[in-house]
Amino acid sequence: MTDHGSDSALFTWKDFSRFVQVAPVARGWLVLWGHYREMGRVRELRGNRTYADLTGVRRRVADSVFELTRDQALVTEALVRFDHTPFPTLSRDPQPTSL
């Protein structure tokens, strides 16, 4: 899967050609992770997940960095940066009523 970037990311972790990004979406937070290819011109996604709260996002950031690097020190660095990122409180859209 190839993607061409996200301007709405509030958190980005990068290590050489690897990245993890967190962006707000309508019902929570979107986490993207993968590799840059062709000298950074193309972003190849390894995965994406949507979470309702930042606790799940934090865990996915850790899992994604470990999946990409297999280096616990880089996981720790990413989590420290994540914990120091000022995320806004998202206002939730009301759930649709069933018919």
N, C-alpha and C positions, 0 to 999 in steps of 0.2 A: 504494500500500500504506500503510495506517495502523496505527500501533502506539501503545500507551498507556503506554510507559515501561519502564525497566529499573532495578530497585533494586540489582542485583548488579554494576554497572559499576565497575571499578577506576580507569578513566581516562575523563574526559569533557572534551572541548574544545567550547567554545561561542563563537559570534560572532553577536550579534543573534539571528536566527531559525535559524541553522545549527548543527549539532552533529555530533560524531563521538564514539562511545563504544566502549570495549573492556571485555569481560566474560569471565571464565573459563567454559568449558563442559567437558563430559565429555572431549573429545578435543583440547583446546587452547584457542584464544582466538576469541571472536566479535567482529567489528568491525561496528558499525552506523553509518550516516551518513544525514543527511537534513535536513529543515526542520521547524521548529515552525510550526503554523498555529493560527488562532483564539486569538490572544493566549497561546500556549503550552499550550492545553488539549489539542491533538492533535499528535502527532508523526508526520510523514509520512516514511517511509523512502525514500531514493533507492537504497539498496543495503545488502547485508550479505554478509560473507565469514567463513569459519572458517579459522584458520591453526593449524598444529601448533607453531610457535615464534614468539618475539617479533620475530625479524628480519623475517619476513613481515608481522607486525602493524604494525611501525614503517613499513614501506614503504606499506602500505595506508592508514595514518593520513595520511601525507604526500600520497598520491594523492587521498584523499577530501577533505582540506582544500583542495587545489588545484582539484579538480572543483567544489567548492561555492563557492569564492571567486575563483579565478583570480589570487590574490595571493601571491607568493612569500614576502613578509614574514610573512604569517599562517601559512604552512607552516613556516617556521623557528621561529616562536613555539610552534606546536603540537609540533614535534619536541623543542624544549628542554624543554617541560613533560613530554612523554612520557619523555624520557631521565632526568628527575628523579623519575619515579613509581616507587615501590618495588613491583614486581610479585613475587608469590610464585612459587616453583618449583612447577609443577603435577606431581602424581603421575599417571602414566599408567596407565589401565586396561589390562590385558593385551589384546592383539588377539585377537579370537575365532578359534578354530581352524576350519579348513575341514573340511567333512564328507567 
